[in-house]
Amino acid sequence: MKKKGLWLLSILLLLFVAFTNVNAKSVSSADETVNEKGSYSSSRFIAGNKVSSKADIDGISFAAGNYVSLSGSADYGFYAGNSVKINGNVVKIYLLLVMK
């Protein structure tokens, strides 16, 4: 029974990864400020030295940076940084990691 469950989970994971759209923004250097605005119906990941998000995200919001500021909304949030400020609405925060 365990083998069938593991096999089914592997197939579902493969299908999820194979059909996921990826949108990326290129930045010129690691110390650049990354700003995100708008409304998105998919999960988003943003990273940089200074990360600012004012986006409304229907999905999972991932953000990592030295300074992370969020004032939009998201269904789920995973955030990491030295300074993390959340002024928006995040329905469920599973991980808030502040490294000092």
Biopython code that builds the backbone (N, CA, C, O; Angstrom):
import numpy as np
from Bio.PDB.StructureBuilder import StructureBuilder

atoms = [
    (1, "MET", "N", (0.819, -1.191, 0.000)),
    (1, "MET", "CA", (0.000, 0.000, 0.000)),
    (1, "MET", "C", (0.867, 1.260, 0.000)),
    (1, "MET", "O", (0.520, 2.252, -0.641)),
    (2, "LYS", "N", (1.998, 1.224, 0.720)),
    (2, "LYS", "CA", (2.875, 2.392, 0.775)),
    (2, "LYS", "C", (3.484, 2.695, -0.589)),
    (2, "LYS", "O", (3.672, 3.859, -0.943)),
    (3, "LYS", "N", (3.793, 1.650, -1.354)),
    (3, "LYS", "CA", (4.387, 1.859, -2.671)),
    (3, "LYS", "C", (3.402, 2.532, -3.617)),
    (3, "LYS", "O", (3.801, 3.385, -4.410)),
    (4, "LYS", "N", (2.123, 2.168, -3.549)),
    (4, "LYS", "CA", (1.110, 2.800, -4.399)),
    (4, "LYS", "C", (0.951, 4.273, -4.043)),
    (4, "LYS", "O", (0.835, 5.117, -4.932)),
    (5, "GLY", "N", (0.946, 4.584, -2.763)),
    (5, "GLY", "CA", (0.824, 5.975, -2.321)),
    (5, "GLY", "C", (2.020, 6.813, -2.746)),
    (5, "GLY", "O", (1.859, 7.952, -3.186)),
    (6, "LEU", "N", (3.208, 6.257, -2.617)),
    (6, "LEU", "CA", (4.422, 6.958, -3.025)),
    (6, "LEU", "C", (4.457, 7.150, -4.534)),
    (6, "LEU", "O", (4.870, 8.204, -5.016)),
    (7, "TRP", "N", (4.031, 6.148, -5.276)),
    (7, "TRP", "CA", (3.979, 6.237, -6.731)),
    (7, "TRP", "C", (2.987, 7.311, -7.174)),
    (7, "TRP", "O", (3.287, 8.098, -8.072)),
    (8, "LEU", "N", (1.810, 7.349, -6.553)),
    (8, "LEU", "CA", (0.799, 8.352, -6.881)),
    (8, "LEU", "C", (1.283, 9.753, -6.540)),
    (8, "LEU", "O", (1.075, 10.684, -7.319)),
    (9, "LEU", "N", (1.918, 9.916, -5.403)),
    (9, "LEU", "CA", (2.469, 11.210, -5.013)),
    (9, "LEU", "C", (3.553, 11.661, -5.987)),
    (9, "LEU", "O", (3.622, 12.840, -6.334)),
    (10, "SER", "N", (4.388, 10.746, -6.423)),
    (10, "SER", "CA", (5.441, 11.077, -7.397)),
    (10, "SER", "C", (4.846, 11.537, -8.721)),
    (10, "SER", "O", (5.326, 12.507, -9.306)),
    (11, "ILE", "N", (3.822, 10.867, -9.195)),
    (11, "ILE", "CA", (3.166, 11.248, -10.455)),
    (11, "ILE", "C", (2.515, 12.617, -10.327)),
    (11, "ILE", "O", (2.641, 13.441, -11.233)),
    (12, "LEU", "N", (1.823, 12.879, -9.220)),
    (12, "LEU", "CA", (1.180, 14.182, -9.014)),
    (12, "LEU", "C", (2.210, 15.302, -8.940)),
    (12, "LEU", "O", (1.996, 16.377, -9.502)),
    (13, "LEU", "N", (3.313, 15.065, -8.260)),
    (13, "LEU", "CA", (4.379, 16.065, -8.171)),
    (13, "LEU", "C", (4.980, 16.338, -9.538)),
    (13, "LEU", "O", (5.243, 17.491, -9.879)),
    (14, "LEU", "N", (5.199, 15.303, -10.320)),
    (14, "LEU", "CA", (5.738, 15.453, -11.669)),
    (14, "LEU", "C", (4.788, 16.258, -12.545)),
    (14, "LEU", "O", (5.236, 17.121, -13.300)),
    (15, "LEU", "N", (3.494, 15.999, -12.461)),
    (15, "LEU", "CA", (2.515, 16.755, -13.244)),
    (15, "LEU", "C", (2.478, 18.217, -12.821)),
    (15, "LEU", "O", (2.359, 19.104, -13.667)),
    (16, "PHE", "N", (2.578, 18.476, -11.522)),
    (16, "PHE", "CA", (2.567, 19.853, -11.029)),
    (16, "PHE", "C", (3.778, 20.621, -11.541)),
    (16, "PHE", "O", (3.644, 21.759, -11.988)),
    (17, "VAL", "N", (4.943, 20.019, -11.482)),
    (17, "VAL", "CA", (6.168, 20.676, -11.914)),
    (17, "VAL", "C", (6.186, 20.844, -13.431)),
    (17, "VAL", "O", (6.653, 21.870, -13.926)),
    (18, "ALA", "N", (5.696, 19.874, -14.166)),
    (18, "ALA", "CA", (5.755, 19.907, -15.621)),
    (18, "ALA", "C", (4.835, 20.963, -16.231)),
    (18, "ALA", "O", (5.126, 21.462, -17.318)),
    (19, "PHE", "N", (3.742, 21.314, -15.569)),
    (19, "PHE", "CA", (2.768, 22.229, -16.154)),
    (19, "PHE", "C", (2.664, 23.555, -15.422)),
    (19, "PHE", "O", (1.653, 24.244, -15.560)),
    (20, "THR", "N", (3.659, 23.931, -14.660)),
    (20, "THR", "CA", (3.653, 25.192, -13.934)),
    (20, "THR", "C", (4.306, 26.276, -14.781)),
    (20, "THR", "O", (5.406, 26.087, -15.300)),
    (21, "ASN", "N", (3.626, 27.415, -14.920)),
    (21, "ASN", "CA", (4.194, 28.548, -15.646)),
    (21, "ASN", "C", (5.197, 29.274, -14.775)),
    (21, "ASN", "O", (5.019, 29.377, -13.561)),
    (22, "VAL", "N", (6.247, 29.773, -15.393)),
    (22, "VAL", "CA", (7.280, 30.499, -14.669)),
    (22, "VAL", "C", (7.452, 31.867, -15.306)),
    (22, "VAL", "O", (7.657, 31.974, -16.515)),
    (23, "ASN", "N", (7.369, 32.913, -14.491)),
    (23, "ASN", "CA", (7.620, 34.276, -14.937)),
    (23, "ASN", "C", (8.809, 34.796, -14.150)),
    (23, "ASN", "O", (8.844, 34.659, -12.927)),
    (24, "ALA", "N", (9.780, 35.388, -14.823)),
    (24, "ALA", "CA", (10.979, 35.860, -14.142)),
    (24, "ALA", "C", (11.339, 37.264, -14.586)),
    (24, "ALA", "O", (11.130, 37.641, -15.739)),
    (25, "LYS", "N", (11.886, 38.033, -13.651)),
    (25, "LYS", "CA", (12.395, 39.358, -13.943)),
    (25, "LYS", "C", (13.885, 39.340, -13.643)),
    (25, "LYS", "O", (14.293, 38.932, -12.556)),
    (26, "SER", "N", (14.677, 39.766, -14.568)),
    (26, "SER", "CA", (16.122, 39.778, -14.384)),
    (26, "SER", "C", (16.547, 41.107, -13.780)),
    (26, "SER", "O", (16.089, 42.167, -14.207)),
    (27, "VAL", "N", (17.421, 41.046, -12.789)),
    (27, "VAL", "CA", (17.983, 42.255, -12.190)),
    (27, "VAL", "C", (19.475, 42.275, -12.471)),
    (27, "VAL", "O", (20.095, 41.229, -12.661)),
    (28, "SER", "N", (20.049, 43.478, -12.496)),
    (28, "SER", "CA", (21.442, 43.591, -12.926)),
    (28, "SER", "C", (22.449, 43.262, -11.827)),
    (28, "SER", "O", (23.567, 42.846, -12.130)),
    (29, "SER", "N", (22.079, 43.440, -10.559)),
    (29, "SER", "CA", (23.030, 43.135, -9.496)),
    (29, "SER", "C", (22.285, 42.711, -8.233)),
    (29, "SER", "O", (21.087, 42.956, -8.098)),
    (30, "ALA", "N", (22.991, 42.086, -7.331)),
    (30, "ALA", "CA", (22.370, 41.558, -6.122)),
    (30, "ALA", "C", (21.945, 42.654, -5.156)),
    (30, "ALA", "O", (21.085, 42.419, -4.307)),
    (31, "ASP", "N", (22.525, 43.845, -5.262)),
    (31, "ASP", "CA", (22.160, 44.904, -4.325)),
    (31, "ASP", "C", (21.014, 45.764, -4.839)),
    (31, "ASP", "O", (20.686, 46.783, -4.231)),
    (32, "GLU", "N", (20.417, 45.376, -5.925)),
    (32, "GLU", "CA", (19.324, 46.147, -6.507)),
    (32, "GLU", "C", (18.028, 45.949, -5.718)),
    (32, "GLU", "O", (17.770, 44.879, -5.168)),
    (33, "THR", "N", (17.226, 47.006, -5.679)),
    (33, "THR", "CA", (15.908, 46.936, -5.070)),
    (33, "THR", "C", (14.942, 46.302, -6.062)),
    (33, "THR", "O", (14.894, 46.690, -7.229)),
    (34, "VAL", "N", (14.170, 45.321, -5.590)),
    (34, "VAL", "CA", (13.189, 44.648, -6.432)),
    (34, "VAL", "C", (11.808, 45.059, -5.960)),
    (34, "VAL", "O", (11.432, 44.811, -4.814)),
    (35, "ASN", "N", (11.043, 45.701, -6.863)),
    (35, "ASN", "CA", (9.683, 46.133, -6.556)),
    (35, "ASN", "C", (8.696, 45.298, -7.350)),
    (35, "ASN", "O", (8.933, 44.975, -8.514)),
    (36, "GLU", "N", (7.598, 44.954, -6.718)),
    (36, "GLU", "CA", (6.566, 44.163, -7.385)),
    (36, "GLU", "C", (5.212, 44.800, -7.108)),
    (36, "GLU", "O", (4.862, 45.061, -5.957)),
    (37, "LYS", "N", (4.458, 45.047, -8.168)),
    (37, "LYS", "CA", (3.114, 45.609, -8.052)),
    (37, "LYS", "C", (2.199, 44.852, -8.989)),
    (37, "LYS", "O", (2.671, 44.183, -9.908)),
    (38, "GLY", "N", (0.905, 44.945, -8.775)),
    (38, "GLY", "CA", (-0.050, 44.325, -9.681)),
    (38, "GLY", "C", (-0.875, 43.267, -8.993)),
    (38, "GLY", "O", (-0.863, 43.127, -7.770)),
    (39, "SER", "N", (-1.591, 42.525, -9.814)),
    (39, "SER", "CA", (-2.444, 41.455, -9.328)),
    (39, "SER", "C", (-2.088, 40.182, -10.093)),
    (39, "SER", "O", (-2.031, 40.191, -11.322)),
    (40, "TYR", "N", (-1.848, 39.086, -9.367)),
    (40, "TYR", "CA", (-1.388, 37.842, -9.973)),
    (40, "TYR", "C", (-2.251, 36.676, -9.483)),
    (40, "TYR", "O", (-2.625, 36.620, -8.311)),
    (41, "SER", "N", (-2.557, 35.764, -10.376)),
    (41, "SER", "CA", (-3.346, 34.594, -10.007)),
    (41, "SER", "C", (-2.477, 33.340, -9.962)),
    (41, "SER", "O", (-2.934, 32.244, -10.284)),
    (42, "SER", "N", (-1.230, 33.514, -9.562)),
    (42, "SER", "CA", (-0.308, 32.384, -9.439)),
    (42, "SER", "C", (0.680, 32.688, -8.318)),
    (42, "SER", "O", (0.731, 33.810, -7.815)),
    (43, "SER", "N", (1.447, 31.708, -7.938)),
    (43, "SER", "CA", (2.451, 31.886, -6.896)),
    (43, "SER", "C", (3.596, 32.740, -7.416)),
    (43, "SER", "O", (3.887, 32.726, -8.612)),
    (44, "ARG", "N", (4.254, 33.491, -6.522)),
    (44, "ARG", "CA", (5.336, 34.404, -6.900)),
    (44, "ARG", "C", (6.512, 34.217, -5.955)),
    (44, "ARG", "O", (6.330, 33.941, -4.769)),
    (45, "PHE", "N", (7.732, 34.370, -6.495)),
    (45, "PHE", "CA", (8.956, 34.354, -5.694)),
    (45, "PHE", "C", (9.766, 35.570, -6.085)),
    (45, "PHE", "O", (10.075, 35.770, -7.260)),
    (46, "ILE", "N", (10.112, 36.385, -5.097)),
    (46, "ILE", "CA", (10.965, 37.538, -5.357)),
    (46, "ILE", "C", (12.115, 37.531, -4.355)),
    (46, "ILE", "O", (11.948, 37.173, -3.189)),
    (47, "ALA", "N", (13.287, 37.937, -4.842)),
    (47, "ALA", "CA", (14.475, 37.955, -3.993)),
    (47, "ALA", "C", (15.382, 39.084, -4.431)),
    (47, "ALA", "O", (15.450, 39.413, -5.616)),
    (48, "GLY", "N", (16.073, 39.670, -3.487)),
    (48, "GLY", "CA", (17.016, 40.746, -3.749)),
    (48, "GLY", "C", (17.492, 41.318, -2.428)),
    (48, "GLY", "O", (17.143, 40.803, -1.365)),
    (49, "ASN", "N", (18.290, 42.384, -2.484)),
    (49, "ASN", "CA", (18.740, 43.010, -1.251)),
    (49, "ASN", "C", (17.574, 43.703, -0.561)),
    (49, "ASN", "O", (17.313, 43.464, 0.617)),
    (50, "LYS", "N", (16.875, 44.562, -1.297)),
    (50, "LYS", "CA", (15.687, 45.246, -0.780)),
    (50, "LYS", "C", (14.502, 44.794, -1.621)),
    (50, "LYS", "O", (14.444, 45.058, -2.822)),
    (51, "VAL", "N", (13.563, 44.114, -0.985)),
    (51, "VAL", "CA", (12.399, 43.567, -1.682)),
    (51, "VAL", "C", (11.159, 44.299, -1.191)),
    (51, "VAL", "O", (10.901, 44.370, 0.011)),
    (52, "SER", "N", (10.393, 44.845, -2.135)),
    (52, "SER", "CA", (9.153, 45.531, -1.808)),
    (52, "SER", "C", (8.044, 44.968, -2.677)),
    (52, "SER", "O", (8.152, 44.973, -3.903)),
    (53, "SER", "N", (6.979, 44.484, -2.055)),
    (53, "SER", "CA", (5.861, 43.911, -2.799)),
    (53, "SER", "C", (4.569, 44.593, -2.396)),
    (53, "SER", "O", (4.190, 44.601, -1.225)),
    (54, "LYS", "N", (3.903, 45.163, -3.380)),
    (54, "LYS", "CA", (2.575, 45.732, -3.187)),
    (54, "LYS", "C", (1.572, 44.974, -4.045)),
    (54, "LYS", "O", (0.544, 45.525, -4.439)),
    (55, "ALA", "N", (1.865, 43.722, -4.331)),
    (55, "ALA", "CA", (1.058, 42.903, -5.232)),
    (55, "ALA", "C", (-0.036, 42.163, -4.472)),
    (55, "ALA", "O", (0.106, 41.841, -3.293)),
    (56, "ASP", "N", (-1.127, 41.905, -5.180)),
    (56, "ASP", "CA", (-2.189, 41.041, -4.683)),
    (56, "ASP", "C", (-2.005, 39.687, -5.356)),
    (56, "ASP", "O", (-2.144, 39.565, -6.573)),
    (57, "ILE", "N", (-1.690, 38.667, -4.553)),
    (57, "ILE", "CA", (-1.309, 37.361, -5.078)),
    (57, "ILE", "C", (-2.334, 36.317, -4.651)),
    (57, "ILE", "O", (-2.542, 36.091, -3.459)),
    (58, "ASP", "N", (-2.971, 35.683, -5.630)),
    (58, "ASP", "CA", (-3.878, 34.568, -5.365)),
    (58, "ASP", "C", (-3.061, 33.293, -5.441)),
    (58, "ASP", "O", (-3.085, 32.598, -6.457)),
    (59, "GLY", "N", (-2.348, 32.987, -4.390)),
    (59, "GLY", "CA", (-1.462, 31.826, -4.358)),
    (59, "GLY", "C", (-0.443, 32.004, -3.247)),
    (59, "GLY", "O", (-0.726, 32.633, -2.227)),
    (60, "ILE", "N", (0.732, 31.453, -3.446)),
    (60, "ILE", "CA", (1.789, 31.486, -2.446)),
    (60, "ILE", "C", (2.756, 32.609, -2.772)),
    (60, "ILE", "O", (3.189, 32.751, -3.916)),
    (61, "SER", "N", (3.091, 33.400, -1.774)),
    (61, "SER", "CA", (4.052, 34.489, -1.922)),
    (61, "SER", "C", (5.339, 34.105, -1.203)),
    (61, "SER", "O", (5.343, 33.886, 0.009)),
    (62, "PHE", "N", (6.428, 34.024, -1.957)),
    (62, "PHE", "CA", (7.753, 33.767, -1.394)),
    (62, "PHE", "C", (8.562, 35.045, -1.554)),
    (62, "PHE", "O", (8.583, 35.618, -2.643)),
    (63, "ALA", "N", (9.224, 35.506, -0.508)),
    (63, "ALA", "CA", (10.083, 36.680, -0.604)),
    (63, "ALA", "C", (11.298, 36.479, 0.293)),
    (63, "ALA", "O", (11.179, 36.022, 1.430)),
    (64, "ALA", "N", (12.472, 36.830, -0.238)),
    (64, "ALA", "CA", (13.713, 36.697, 0.517)),
    (64, "ALA", "C", (14.612, 37.874, 0.188)),
    (64, "ALA", "O", (14.741, 38.265, -0.972)),
    (65, "GLY", "N", (15.232, 38.433, 1.213)),
    (65, "GLY", "CA", (16.142, 39.540, 1.003)),
    (65, "GLY", "C", (16.650, 40.078, 2.317)),
    (65, "GLY", "O", (16.260, 39.610, 3.387)),
    (66, "ASN", "N", (17.526, 41.070, 2.232)),
    (66, "ASN", "CA", (18.035, 41.701, 3.430)),
    (66, "ASN", "C", (16.918, 42.495, 4.115)),
    (66, "ASN", "O", (16.721, 42.383, 5.325)),
    (67, "TYR", "N", (16.194, 43.291, 3.336)),
    (67, "TYR", "CA", (15.044, 44.052, 3.815)),
    (67, "TYR", "C", (13.835, 43.635, 2.989)),
    (67, "TYR", "O", (13.833, 43.789, 1.768)),
    (68, "VAL", "N", (12.813, 43.110, 3.644)),
    (68, "VAL", "CA", (11.611, 42.649, 2.955)),
    (68, "VAL", "C", (10.429, 43.442, 3.478)),
    (68, "VAL", "O", (10.181, 43.482, 4.683)),
    (69, "SER", "N", (9.690, 44.082, 2.556)),
    (69, "SER", "CA", (8.517, 44.884, 2.917)),
    (69, "SER", "C", (7.346, 44.439, 2.058)),
    (69, "SER", "O", (7.432, 44.445, 0.830)),
    (70, "LEU", "N", (6.251, 44.053, 2.702)),
    (70, "LEU", "CA", (5.074, 43.578, 1.981)),
    (70, "LEU", "C", (3.852, 44.379, 2.420)),
    (70, "LEU", "O", (3.555, 44.475, 3.611)),
    (71, "SER", "N", (3.150, 44.948, 1.450)),
    (71, "SER", "CA", (1.940, 45.687, 1.766)),
    (71, "SER", "C", (0.775, 45.283, 0.880)),
    (71, "SER", "O", (-0.239, 45.981, 0.844)),
    (72, "GLY", "N", (0.896, 44.185, 0.175)),
    (72, "GLY", "CA", (-0.189, 43.675, -0.651)),
    (72, "GLY", "C", (-0.947, 42.593, 0.096)),
    (72, "GLY", "O", (-1.042, 42.624, 1.323)),
    (73, "SER", "N", (-1.482, 41.643, -0.644)),
    (73, "SER", "CA", (-2.187, 40.529, -0.014)),
    (73, "SER", "C", (-1.759, 39.223, -0.677)),
    (73, "SER", "O", (-1.342, 39.204, -1.835)),
    (74, "ALA", "N", (-1.873, 38.134, 0.079)),
    (74, "ALA", "CA", (-1.519, 36.807, -0.425)),
    (74, "ALA", "C", (-2.307, 35.757, 0.336)),
    (74, "ALA", "O", (-2.725, 35.977, 1.473)),
    (75, "ASP", "N", (-2.506, 34.604, -0.307)),
    (75, "ASP", "CA", (-3.181, 33.505, 0.374)),
    (75, "ASP", "C", (-2.265, 32.842, 1.399)),
    (75, "ASP", "O", (-2.683, 32.562, 2.523)),
    (76, "TYR", "N", (-1.024, 32.596, 1.012)),
    (76, "TYR", "CA", (-0.030, 31.985, 1.883)),
    (76, "TYR", "C", (1.262, 32.765, 1.751)),
    (76, "TYR", "O", (1.559, 33.287, 0.676)),
    (77, "GLY", "N", (2.043, 32.855, 2.830)),
    (77, "GLY", "CA", (3.274, 33.618, 2.779)),
    (77, "GLY", "C", (4.451, 32.914, 3.424)),
    (77, "GLY", "O", (4.341, 32.361, 4.518)),
    (78, "PHE", "N", (5.584, 32.943, 2.727)),
    (78, "PHE", "CA", (6.862, 32.447, 3.230)),
    (78, "PHE", "C", (7.864, 33.586, 3.043)),
    (78, "PHE", "O", (8.155, 33.964, 1.908)),
    (79, "TYR", "N", (8.397, 34.141, 4.139)),
    (79, "TYR", "CA", (9.250, 35.316, 4.056)),
    (79, "TYR", "C", (10.511, 35.111, 4.883)),
    (79, "TYR", "O", (10.466, 34.539, 5.972)),
    (80, "ALA", "N", (11.648, 35.589, 4.350)),
    (80, "ALA", "CA", (12.922, 35.464, 5.054)),
    (80, "ALA", "C", (13.736, 36.723, 4.828)),
    (80, "ALA", "O", (13.783, 37.243, 3.713)),
    (81, "GLY", "N", (14.388, 37.224, 5.896)),
    (81, "GLY", "CA", (15.235, 38.393, 5.763)),
    (81, "GLY", "C", (15.702, 38.918, 7.103)),
    (81, "GLY", "O", (15.248, 38.462, 8.153)),
    (82, "ASN", "N", (16.624, 39.892, 7.064)),
    (82, "ASN", "CA", (17.080, 40.534, 8.295)),
    (82, "ASN", "C", (15.999, 41.432, 8.874)),
    (82, "ASN", "O", (15.834, 41.504, 10.092)),
    (83, "SER", "N", (15.267, 42.110, 8.013)),
    (83, "SER", "CA", (14.181, 42.970, 8.439)),
    (83, "SER", "C", (12.961, 42.639, 7.591)),
    (83, "SER", "O", (12.972, 42.849, 6.378)),
    (84, "VAL", "N", (11.911, 42.123, 8.220)),
    (84, "VAL", "CA", (10.690, 41.743, 7.516)),
    (84, "VAL", "C", (9.543, 42.567, 8.072)),
    (84, "VAL", "O", (9.253, 42.517, 9.268)),
    (85, "LYS", "N", (8.879, 43.341, 7.179)),
    (85, "LYS", "CA", (7.722, 44.149, 7.573)),
    (85, "LYS", "C", (6.532, 43.733, 6.727)),
    (85, "LYS", "O", (6.592, 43.757, 5.498)),
    (86, "ILE", "N", (5.451, 43.354, 7.391)),
    (86, "ILE", "CA", (4.242, 42.946, 6.693)),
    (86, "ILE", "C", (3.123, 43.891, 7.104)),
    (86, "ILE", "O", (2.678, 43.880, 8.252)),
    (87, "ASN", "N", (2.674, 44.706, 6.160)),
    (87, "ASN", "CA", (1.582, 45.637, 6.405)),
    (87, "ASN", "C", (0.317, 45.235, 5.672)),
    (87, "ASN", "O", (-0.724, 45.868, 5.846)),
    (88, "GLY", "N", (0.388, 44.207, 4.867)),
    (88, "GLY", "CA", (-0.745, 43.775, 4.062)),
    (88, "GLY", "C", (-1.534, 42.675, 4.747)),
    (88, "GLY", "O", (-1.473, 42.510, 5.965)),
    (89, "ASN", "N", (-2.272, 41.928, 3.948)),
    (89, "ASN", "CA", (-3.114, 40.861, 4.442)),
    (89, "ASN", "C", (-2.617, 39.524, 3.900)),
    (89, "ASN", "O", (-2.694, 39.266, 2.699)),
    (90, "VAL", "N", (-2.109, 38.684, 4.786)),
    (90, "VAL", "CA", (-1.677, 37.337, 4.426)),
    (90, "VAL", "C", (-2.558, 36.374, 5.210)),
    (90, "VAL", "O", (-2.582, 36.400, 6.441)),
    (91, "VAL", "N", (-3.287, 35.516, 4.480)),
    (91, "VAL", "CA", (-4.246, 34.629, 5.134)),
    (91, "VAL", "C", (-3.540, 33.640, 6.063)),
    (91, "VAL", "O", (-3.941, 33.480, 7.216)),
    (92, "LYS", "N", (-2.493, 32.976, 5.569)),
    (92, "LYS", "CA", (-1.763, 32.007, 6.392)),
    (92, "LYS", "C", (-0.264, 32.196, 6.197)),
    (92, "LYS", "O", (0.240, 32.083, 5.080)),
    (93, "ILE", "N", (0.437, 32.481, 7.270)),
    (93, "ILE", "CA", (1.896, 32.586, 7.234)),
    (93, "ILE", "C", (2.441, 31.310, 7.872)),
    (93, "ILE", "O", (2.258, 31.076, 9.067)),
    (94, "TYR", "N", (3.109, 30.493, 7.066)),
    (94, "TYR", "CA", (3.672, 29.254, 7.566)),
    (94, "TYR", "C", (5.084, 29.415, 8.081)),
    (94, "TYR", "O", (5.524, 28.630, 8.921)),
    (95, "LEU", "N", (5.812, 30.422, 7.595)),
    (95, "LEU", "CA", (7.190, 30.581, 8.026)),
    (95, "LEU", "C", (7.547, 32.045, 7.982)),
    (95, "LEU", "O", (7.437, 32.688, 6.937)),
    (96, "LEU", "N", (7.967, 32.566, 9.090)),
    (96, "LEU", "CA", (8.497, 33.937, 9.137)),
    (96, "LEU", "C", (9.857, 33.819, 9.784)),
    (96, "LEU", "O", (9.961, 33.666, 11.001)),
    (97, "LEU", "N", (10.901, 33.890, 8.977)),
    (97, "LEU", "CA", (12.259, 33.679, 9.439)),
    (97, "LEU", "C", (13.000, 34.995, 9.365)),
    (97, "LEU", "O", (13.208, 35.534, 8.278)),
    (98, "VAL", "N", (13.391, 35.508, 10.490)),
    (98, "VAL", "CA", (14.149, 36.752, 10.545)),
    (98, "VAL", "C", (15.550, 36.411, 11.032)),
    (98, "VAL", "O", (15.728, 35.948, 12.158)),
    (99, "MET", "N", (16.541, 36.641, 10.180)),
    (99, "MET", "CA", (17.917, 36.299, 10.505)),
    (99, "MET", "C", (18.640, 37.519, 11.058)),
    (99, "MET", "O", (18.820, 38.503, 10.341)),
    (100, "LYS", "N", (19.053, 37.473, 12.310)),
    (100, "LYS", "CA", (19.796, 38.589, 12.907)),
    (100, "LYS", "C", (21.017, 38.070, 13.601)),
    (100, "LYS", "O", (21.782, 38.848, 14.170)),
]
sb = StructureBuilder()
sb.init_structure("model")
sb.init_model(0)
sb.init_chain("A")
sb.init_seg("    ")
for serial, (resi, resn, name, xyz) in enumerate(atoms, 1):
    if name == "N":
        sb.init_residue(resn, " ", resi, " ")
    sb.init_atom(name, np.array(xyz, "f"), 0.0, 1.0, " ", f" {name:<3s}", serial, name[0])
structure = sb.get_structure()
